[in-house]
Amino acid sequence: MKEMDYGPETYAVNGGLPLNTQHGAIAPDISMSVNNIYDPNFGDFSAKGMDDLTTAPFVYAGWSNPTVRQLENKLSVLEKTEDTLVTASGMAAISGTLLSLLKAGDHIILSDVIYAAVSEFVRDALPGYGIDVSVVNLTRPDELEQAIKPNTKIVYAETPCNPLLRLTDIHAVSLVTKKRGLLFCVDSTFATPAATCPSQLGADLVIHSLTKFINGHGDAMGGSVSGSHLLIAKIRAHAGVYLGASLPAHSAWLIMRGADTFYPRMKTLSDSALEIARWLEKHPKVKRVNYPGLPSHPQYELARQQMDLFGGIISFQVTEPSQILHRFLNEAKLFLHAFSIGHQRSLVVYLDSDELIKTSYSFTDQQEKDYREMAGEGVFRLSIGLERTDDLLAELDTVLA
Ligand SMILES: Cc1ncc(COP(=O)(O)O)c(C=O)c1O
């Protein structure tokens, strides 16, 4: 049959390696073996030649495995990149990527607001390896240009960022990184491929916590980094083989199953999140709502250009945070108080600004001012699930009463 060009929803269901046809199974098999028969004529048993070891014959799960590779292929199709490495968690993808591509004496520019563990890893751990770090609000392009040094190698962004939902203009930043010969790495966990395709806007590497929306069921951890064959081969050798970050096959299988329904889930929960964000904005106890789909978002125009859907995460400030937290903890039945995001069930967490600034961010005065403008003394972060929107609204109405 003629090769077809399908839509991404179709590739999310059937992208990757062909199914095992032996039994006519329509669900993929799991290949649990971590070790495969090795033909000594096949090649060099070294991580340096490893780009050849991601296709049959598979050698060892440190490089890849048939089930893991199927997920990697699916993600490469969705992210429109040449290759993907999947890892044991989102943090493994991030730390593995940075430790693979940076060496002592190099410099990285990090977005000032970012997932807290990334902020702590880059600011606190990388300098211990001799890596120089600058922290910049990437919505201020002049600050990015000023922060670039002769030894700068990577600019690292998260868009929308956790927990502010502030955006980075991927295309605009990529014009700077391309001009200055830097790698541009974008964590697209909040956006997902259903909303944004960073590689098409100029990013060199696209990172996901697969633990979140792509798996979507809160039952498997995983991470991914997608990019060119050359970059991914290098990251696979360092992160997958040397650091041992590779993803177990069973988790890869669960995440692939999650990815089958990923597009309709994202559509449903983004529609629901938009309705909830609009409702919150009108509530008398809500001081501010951060959601890229609201015209009040300071980068609404950019959101409309860069995002096909606005996603499932909302953060908002309220007038009485401790009372409302108490009600979420004691009265809510649908919004579970839990840290992660992107599952089928709705989640809520309160993120106190003083605490986050003290533990994870060390802002300049201007960066703190920018942060507090969106987060005030703290925000509730909602991760909208697949429950009926009216039921979620009714629960929010009770909690905010
Ligand atoms: C934007 C973002 N990136 C990366 C991560 C880390 O992913 P994981 O928890 O799978 O290590 C998180 C976790 O919350 C996140 O929110």
The ligand as a Gaussian input file, in Angstrom:
#p B3LYP/6-31G(d) Opt

LIG

0 1
 C        8.595000      20.601000      33.593000
 C        9.194000      19.393000      34.258000
 N       10.299000      18.837000      33.732000
 C       10.875000      17.752000      34.290000
 C       10.355000      17.170000      35.428000
 C       11.037000      15.984000      36.034000
 O       10.416000      14.807000      35.633000
 P       10.427000      13.452000      36.504000
 O        9.571000      13.687000      37.707000
 O        9.868000      12.436000      35.551000
 O       11.854000      13.177000      36.859000
 C        9.202000      17.713000      36.002000
 C        8.609000      17.098000      37.209000
 O        7.672000      17.610000      37.794000
 C        8.612000      18.855000      35.402000
 O        7.510000      19.446000      35.921000

